[in-house]
Structures are given as C-alpha cells and as structure tokens.
Amino acid sequence: MTILQPFSSSRRRKWCGSMSGAVIGLPIAVAAILATALVSGQTALYLAAIGIGVLTVCIEAYRDIRAGDWSLDYIAFLAMTVALFSDEWLAGAVIALMYTGGKALEAYATRRAEASLSSLLERIPKTALIKRGDETFEIPLAEVPTGSTIIVRGGELVPLDGTLASSSATLDLANLTGESLPEEATRGAYVKSGSVNAGVAFELKVSGELATSTYAKIVNLVKDAENDPAPFVRLAARANAPFTLVTLAISGGVFAFTGDIARTLAVLVIATPCPLLIAAPVAFIGGLSRAASKNIIVKTPATLEAIARVTTVFFDKTGTLTLGEPQLVDTILLQEGAAPRQALSLAAALEFHSIHPLARAVINAMHAERFTTDPAHDVRETVGVGIEGRLNGFHLSIAQAPAEHHRAGGISLLLKKDGEPFAVFHFADQLKDNAKKLLSGLAQEGLKVAVLTGDRKEHAEAMFAGFPVETRAECTPADKYRFVEEARARGETVAMIGDGLNDAPALARADVGIVFSGTENSASIEAAGVAILGHDVELIRDLLDLSRRSVRIASESVTAGIGLSVVGMLVAAAGFIVPVEGALLQEGIDVAVILNALRAAFRPRT
C-alpha cells in the first residue's frame, strides 16, 4: 500500500461519519413525533417514537458487542420493549426521547475530524520539476524514477529522498527533527523528504520512491496510530455492570413476586440510565468549554477524561518547551572601542537582504532594541557560505564563526569589517518562561517526565542540566513513536506534548496527544487530542487541573444519579409510582444531575 492511498477503511469511516450525523438528528425527530402525538391525541405516533428508540439501541448494541464492550443500552431496550407490549406507549416514547437525546449529546461531543492523513498528504507537491539535460518539465510525483534529478524550489517541501546535486542548500529540518535552527548541506549530502528548502532552488538526485521516502514513513506511522488508537475507559462504563445487575435484580424480583407488568415497567423506566448517559458528557463538555475559554481546545470528552489518568509525560523540546526559533542570545565584541549596538547595526544592514532564519533573528533583535539602520549595498549572498556587502565605504561580511568561537547548543556567526573580525553573534533556541517550573511541578506530583528531541545530545543535556527530567536526544519521529509505545506497553498512561510534524506519529499513538499551535500546524493538530493556542507552557498545568476537576464532578454526578435512581426503583417496586410518573421522576433526576455536572463549566471557588 502506498501513501497515495492511505485510507484502507475509507468506506467504513465514511459510513461511521454519516451514522454519527444521523444520531445527532434523532432526538429532534423523536421530540417532534412526541409533541405531535401529545397535541393531536394520535397515540399511534408514540409507536413511531418507540421504534426509533429501539432501532437506535439495536444498532448501538451491535457495534458495542462487536467491540467486546458492555452496554448500558440493554436496560433502555428492555424498558421500551416492555412499554410497547404493555400499552404504556407514552412512557416508552419518553424513554426513546431520553435515550436518543443522551446518544446525540455524546455523539456531538465526541465527533472528531479525520483529516490528519489528508492534511499530511496535501503538503506533498503533486508534481515534481524534473531535469533532463538542459530541459525541465513536470511529471506526477509518483512517476519520478530513482536516479532522476529534480529541482526543489525555495520554500518547497522536499518530496523525495536523495543526494544533493547542487553545491549547497539551506534546509529547515523542523518537520523531521523539530529543531528550528537551519542546517547547511553541501554537494553529496543525503537529503530526507519532509525537510523544507529554506534557501534558493537546488537540484536533488532521487533515491527510492515516494512510498518508501522518509516523509511517507511519517505519514504511515500516523496512519498506524490512528487505526490502533489509545484505549480509554469511560467513566459511565465503570458503573455499567453493577448498575445493570441491580436493575435486573429489582425489576426481575418485582415481576416474579407480583406479576405486575406495569410496576415492573415503572422500575425499568426509572432505571433507564440517563444519569450515566448524560451526566458524565455534560460535566466533560463543561470542562471542554472552560478549557476553551483558556485557549485550550480539547477535541473530545474522552480525551479530557484520559488526561486525569496520565502517569507519564513526554515533551518535545523545540517549539514546545522552547520558543521554537533561533534568537540572538549574545554578542562578543572583538575590536577595541566597538559597541554591541554598533555591531548589531552593521549586521542588520547586511541581513536586511537575506531570508535566512538567522537573518530574521538579527532583524528581530534590532527591532527589540528599537532602532533601525540603512541597508547595505552591493550585497551578495552565497548559500552555505555567508553574506557580504558595503556600507558607508566599509566592506562587511557575515559567515560561520571559527570553531574557537562556537558554543554548545547553538550557532555562531562572525562579522568582519574590512576583513577584520569585529564581533561574534551567538544564536540559540531559548526555554519558554516557566518551563522549568512546569517540569519540576510535574515531577513533584509523581509523574514520569522526559524530553524527546531531535537535537544533538550535548545540546539537549546542556539545556536541561539540573532539571528533574530524563532527556532523550537525537530522536527521529519513529523513535518518539517507539518510546510512547513502550511506555504504554508497560501499563503507563502517556501524554505526548509537541508542536510539529515530527511529533505527529507520537501524538497520535499516545493516550493523550497535546500540541502547542501558535502557527496552526495542521498535521500535528489533527494527530493530537488537545490543541493549545499560543505558547504558554503554564496552560499544561491548567489543563491537568481542569481534567481532574471535570472527572471529579462527573463522578459525583454519576454516583448521585445512580443513588437517586436506585431509591426511585425501590419506591416503584413498592407500587407507589406508575410508568409515566417514573419517566417524569427520571427526568427530575436528570435535571438535578445535569445541574451538578454543569459546575465543571464554571471557575472553581478559591
């Protein structure tokens, strides 16, 4: 199978998506039928409402049985069936409305976009500019033969693996390693697909095919993770077996001792598990709403529930714990009488003409100092070498600094004025504010915390020296995926926190994938269950607190709902409640439970 046909189950997913849409519309149809019956007095319409409810139960039960899951829906099915054959049609119609309403709420809350793989594929050019002799022409990417030479234009994603045929190239490897600092490649260097041309156009001699390329492997890792998603245990499901057994015991005992079908139905009506179907989703939707107010987008209630159970947290480094782009962190002056502002002004005059990421860092540093400079003239930039030009009669040049000026964890550039060293600029990615506080706090809570990065080992260890975390450096996307899978195999509940394409497989494979997205990286967003808009790492703490509070409120609501239902069943078993009254009582219990669950949407008292 090639990545050009990634969805082996597309027909099944399309059917599931259409079924989800149909489930959301069911309570509207049932409510309309019920209202029409009440107004017109045509009691036969109740049968249609009950029929919709019974059919929905059957479809959902079939799906759950195939998945090996218990289902709370059997009680609803039994209640509607008994109502149907005991002529308690109004009670049965109310049950159908309650049941389809709960299912619609759950379906709406848990519906998730399935565009992750297509968003990855959309980034690959559909055609390649191939060069033969002095001629160039475009052919479909899948038809590019091994050994041919293609031209990768500036800003394009490299679509195929190969060796660099041009003298040099500037590559952005963030998709593959997560690192923001660009790398210079020279002729003969192996270039992986998925990297981005950050400089001028270059020629690439292709090795391999689209289906076996590095980028395709990332796509396929995400596909595998999506096809085998992280399991979760719904809060309501944990109360399923005991509640079902209690209900069957009470209703069965009533029928065995009294033979009264109406009394038995009253028990079943009250037992219809709407507190379980509605309370937990409402609490989680409230939590989702509260999270959204903090710019934390949690895609599903199940994800919010899973966050509360996390025991292991893996962080990507670049863009997640760091700012994600090179910053000018220090300037070393090499001439007597020189000033930092003067050195920055001269460098900015040259870098004004460049689109290189380090040039942007110099310009940003100048803007931060709140001054401007005249641009240099006669500027010439040589990719992989440096940039030079003239300003006020002086010759200026910027290139890689000699080894003695290098620092671990960054890149150093040397500025020369009339051929004499003038200043060295050191660039590095920097930790976000409060990153150390967050990592220390998570470790103190007993969570296992590790940083997974594609950066070199000495860089990563220097940055996180003294932090209470494990550092795993030089990780490929496959390595990150493997670390997540190994932790899950040990029984740990894993959260993966990242921000780039290279994190997408691990994000999809983790029990909870959390992505920082100030740049709307669609691949990582779709692979994750949580998107944090912006770069504030403190929002991770807010997310954990929100999740735990939502689970606590949901647990309280479910417990209270079950307790009230059991009391109601016992009263009905004694013959003090008829079926229609039981349905209304159950609605009252639902209202009480929902009001409690809605607390999750509001700020807690301090």
GUROMAR-44994 format. One record per residue (C-alpha): residue in one letter; x, y negated, z. Coordinates in steps of 0.25 Angstrom, whole numbers, plus 2048, in hexadecimal, padded with zeros to 3 digits. Example, Ala and Ser with C-alpha at 12.3 -4.5 7.8 and 13.67 -1.06 7.14 Angstrom:
A83181281F;S83780481D;
This chain:
M800800800;T8067F27FD;I8037E5803;L7FB7E17F7;Q7F07EA7FC;P7F17E980B;F7E37EC80F;S7E17FA80E;S7D47F9816;S7CF7EC810;R7C17F280C;R7BF7F781B;R7C37E9820;K7BA7E2817;W7AF7EB81C;C7B27E982A;G7B37DA828;S7A57DA821;M79F7E282D;S7A57D8837;G79E7CD82F;A7917D582F;V7927D883E;I7937C9841;G7867C683A;L77E7D2840;P7797CB84D;I7737BF845;A76B7C983D;V7667D1849;A7637C3850;A75B7BF844;I7537CC844;L7507CC853;A74C7BD852;T7437C0846;A73D7CC84E;L73A7C485A;V7337B9853;S72B7C1849;G7287CD852;Q72D7D7848;T7337E1851;A7377EA845;L7427DF843;Y7487E4850;L74B7F184A;A7547EA83F;A75C7E384A;I75E7F0851;G7627F7844;I76D7EC842;G7727EF850;V7727FE84F;L7797FD841;T7847F4847;V7867FD853;C788809849;I792802841;E79A7FD84C;A79980A853;Y79E812847;R7AA808846;D7AE80A855;I7AC819854;R7B681A848;A7C0811850;G7BE81A85C;D7B880F865;W7AD81086F;S7A280686C;L7987FF875;D78E7FE86A;Y78880C86D;I780806878;A77B7FB86F;F777806865;L77080F86F;A769803874;M7647FE867;T76080D863;V75880F870;A75180186D;L74E80585F;F747812863;S74080D870;D73A802868;E7417F7870;W7457F0863;L7477E2869;A7517E7873;G7587EF868;A7597E285F;V75E7DA86B;I7697E586D;A76C7E485E;L76E7D585F;M7777D686B;Y77F7E1865;T7817DB857;G7847CD85E;G78F7D3866;K7957DA85A;A7947CD852;L79B7C685C;E7A67D085D;A7A87D184E;Y7A97C284D;A7B37C0858;T7BC7CC853;R7BB7C9844;R7C97C783F;A7CF7C3831;E7D67CE82A;A7DE7C5821;S7EC7C8827;L7F27D081C;S7EC7C8811;S7F27BB817;L7FF7C2817;L7FE7C6808;E7F97B9804;R8077B3807;I80E7BC7FD;P80F7B67F0;K8067BD7E6;T8117BC7DB;A8207BB7DA;L8287B27D1;I8327BC7CB;K83E7B87C4;R8447C07B8;G8507BA7B1;D84C7AB7AE;E83D7AD7AF;T8347AD7BB;F8267B27BB;E81B7B67C6;I8177C47C8;P80E7CB7D3;L8167CD7DF;A8127DC7E0;E8197DE7D2;V8267D87D5;P8307E37D3;T83C7E67DC;G8497DF7D8;S8427D37D1;T8457C57D4;I83A7BC7DA;I83A7AD7DD;V8357A97EB;R83279A7EB;G8337917F6;G829793801;E8247A07FC;L8237AD804;V82E7B77FF;P8247C27F9;L82E7CE7F7;D83B7D37FE;G8487D17F6;T8567CB7F6;L8597BC7F4;A85E7BA7E5;S8607AB7E7;S86C7A57EE;S8647A17FB;A8567A0801;T85079A80D;L8467A4813;D83B7A281E;L83A7AF825;A82F7AC82F;N8267B6829;L8307C182B;T8377BD838;G82F7B283E;E83B7A983E;S83979B83A;L848797836;P84A79A827;E8557A3822;E85E7A0816;A8617AC80D;T86C7AE803;R86C7B67F6;G86A7C57F8;A8637C3805;Y8577CC807;V84A7C4808;K83E7CA80E;S8307C7809;G8287BF812;S8327B5814;V8307A780E;N83979F805;A83C79280D;G84578C803;V84678B7F3;A8427977EA;F84B7A37EA;E84C7B07E2;L84A7BD7E8;K84D7CB7E3;V8427D47E7;S8447E17EE;G8387EA7F1;E8297E87EE;L81E7DF7F4;A8187EB7FC;T8267EE803;S82A7E0806;T82C7DA814;Y8207D1813;A8187DD80F;K81C7E581B;I8187DA824;V80A7DA81D;N8097E981F;L80D7E882D;V8017DE830;K7F87E8828;D7FC7F4830;A7FA7EC83D;E7EC7E7838;N7E87F5834;D7EC7FA842;P7E87EF84B;A7EB7EE85A;P7E07F4862;F7D97ED86D;V7CF7F2877;R7C27E9878;L7BE7E4886;A7B07E9884;A7B57F787F;R7BB7FA88C;A7AE7F9893;N7A7801888;A7A880F88D;P7A380D89C;F798803898;T79380D88D;L793819897;V78C8108A2;T78180C898;L77F81A893;A77E81F8A1;I7748158A5;S76B816899;G76C825898;G7698268A6;V75C81D8A5;F757825899;A75A8338A0;F75382F8AD;T7478268A7;G74682A899;D74281B897;I748817889;A74580888C;R74C808899;T75880F892;L758805887;A7587F9891;V7657FF897;L76B800889;V7677F2885;I76E7EC892;A77A7F588F;T77C7F0881;P78A7EB883;C7897DD87F;P7917D888B;L79C7E1885;L79A7DD876;I7987CE879;A79F7CA886;A7AE7CE882;P7AD7C8874;V7A77BB87A;A7B27BA884;F7BC7BC879;I7B67B3870;G7B67A987B;G7C57AB87D;L7C77AA86E;S7C079D86E;R7C879887A;A7D579D873;A7D1795866;S7D078886E;K7DF78A871;N7E278D862;I7E379C865;I7DC7A385B;V7D97B285F;K7D27BA854;T7CA7C485C;P7C57C786A;A7CC7D4869;T7D97CC868;L7D67C3874;E7D37D087C;A7E07D6878;I7E97CA87C;A7E57CC88A;R7EB7DA88A;V7F97D7883;T8057DC88A;T8107D9880;V8127CC879;F81B7CB86C;F81F7BD868;D8257BA85A;K82F7AF85C;T82F7A5851;G82279C850;T81C7A385C;L8267A0868;T82E79685F;L82A78A857;G82C79384A;E834789842;P843784843;Q84577884C;L85176F84D;V85677285B;D86376C85C;T86D762854;I87C763857;L884757852;L89275A84C;Q89674B84A;E89A741854;G890736855;A88573E84E;A87773D854;P86C748854;R86273F84D;Q86C73B842;A86F74A83F;L86074D83F;S85E741835;L86974682C;A86475482C;A85574F829;A85A74781E;L85E754817;E85475D81C;F849754817;H84B75A809;S84A76980E;I83E772810;H84777B819;P84177F827;L84D77982D;A84C76C825;R83E76B82B;A84376D839;V84D761837;I842758832;N83975C83D;A844759847;M84674B840;H837749842;A83774D850;E842742852;R83873884C;F842733841;T843734832;T84F734829;D85173181A;P85273D811;A86074180B;H8627417FC;D8697497F2;V8657557FB;R8687637F6;E8637707FE;T86977D7FB;V861789801;G86879180B;V87478780B;G86F779810;I86B76B80C;E87375F809;G871750804;R875742806;L870737810;N876729811;G88272D80A;F885739812;H88574880E;L87D750817;S87B760817;I87476A820;A87777981F;Q878785829;A881782834;P88E78A836;A88E796840;E89478E84B;H88878484C;H87D78F84B;R874792857;A86D79F85A;G85E79F857;G85E79484C;I86478E840;S86F783840;L871779835;L87E770833;L87C76182E;K88875B827;K88A74D824;D89574A819;G89975881A;E89C757829;P89475F834;F88A75583A;A88075D842;V87B76B844;F86C76D845;H86777A84D;F85977F849;A85178A851;D84378E854;Q83E78A862;L83679086C;K82878A86E;D82478387B;N82078C886;A82579987E;K82E79D88A;K82379A894;L8197A388C;L8237AF88A;S8277AE899;G8187AD89D;L8147B9895;A8207C189B;Q81C7BE8A9;E80E7C38A6;G8147D18A3;L8127D0894;K81D7D688C;V8237CB883;A82C7CC877;V8307C386C;L8317C985E;T8397C1854;G8407C2846;D84A7B884B;R8587BD84E;K85B7C485B;E8657B9860;H85B7AE85D;A8507B5864;E8577B8870;A85D7AA871;M84F7A4871;F8497AD87B;A8547AF885;G84F7AF893;F8407B188E;P8397BD895;V8367C4887;E83C7CE87E;T8427C9871;R8427D2864;A8497CB859;E84B7CD84A;C83D7D3849;T8367D683C;P8277D683A;A8287E583B;D8307E4848;K8267DC84E;Y81B7E584A;R8227F184F;F8257EA85D;V8167E785E;E8127F585A;E81C7FC864;A8177F3870;R8087F786C;A80C80686C;R81180487A;G80380087E;E8067F187F;T7FC7E787A;V8047DE871;A8037CF86D;M80B7CB862;I80D7BC861;G8137B6854;D8117AC849;G8167B183B;L8147BB830;N8207C3836;D8177C5843;A80B7C983B;P80D7D883C;A80F7D884B;L8047CE84D;A7FA7D8846;R8007E484D;A7FF7DE85C;D7F37E0865;V7F37D1864;G7F97C8859;I7FB7B985D;V8007AF853;F8057A1854;S80079A848;G80378B846;T80578E837;E7F9797834;N8027A3830;S7F67AB82B;A7FD7B982B;S8017B883A;I7F37B283E;E7EB7BD837;A7F47C883D;A7F27C384B;G7E67C3854;V7E97B585A;A7EE7A8853;I7F379D85C;L7F2790854;G7FF788857;H80C78B85E;D80978A86D;V80E797874;E806794881;L7FA798879;I7FE7A687B;R7FC7A488A;D7EF79E887;L7EB7AA87E;L7EE7B4889;D7E77AD893;L7DA7AB88A;S7DB7BA887;R7DB7BF895;R7D07B5899;S7C77BA88E;V7C97C8891;R7C67C68A0;I7B97BE89D;A7B57C9892;S7B87D489D;E7AF7CC8A7;S7A47CB89D;V7A47D9899;T7A57DE8A7;A7997D58AB;G7917D989F;I7937E88A1;G78F7E68B0;L7827DE8AD;S77F7E88A2;V7807F48AC;V7777EC8B6;G76D7EA8AB;M76D7F88A7;L76B7FD8B5;V75F7F38B6;A7597F88A9;A75B8078AD;A7528048B9;G7487FF8AF;F7477F08B2;I74C7EC8A4;V7457EF897;P74D7EF88A;V74A7E1885;E74D7DB893;G75A7E4893;A75E7DD886;L75C7CF88B;L7637D3898;Q76F7D7890;E76F7CA888;G76F7C3896;I77B7CC89A;D7827C888D;V77F7B988F;A7867BA89D;V7927C2898;I7947B888C;L7937AC895;N79E7B289D;A7A67B6891;L7A57A888B;R7AE7A3896;A7BA7A888E;A7B879D884;F7BA79288F;R7C678D896;P7C87958A3;R7C878D8B1;T7D578A8B6;
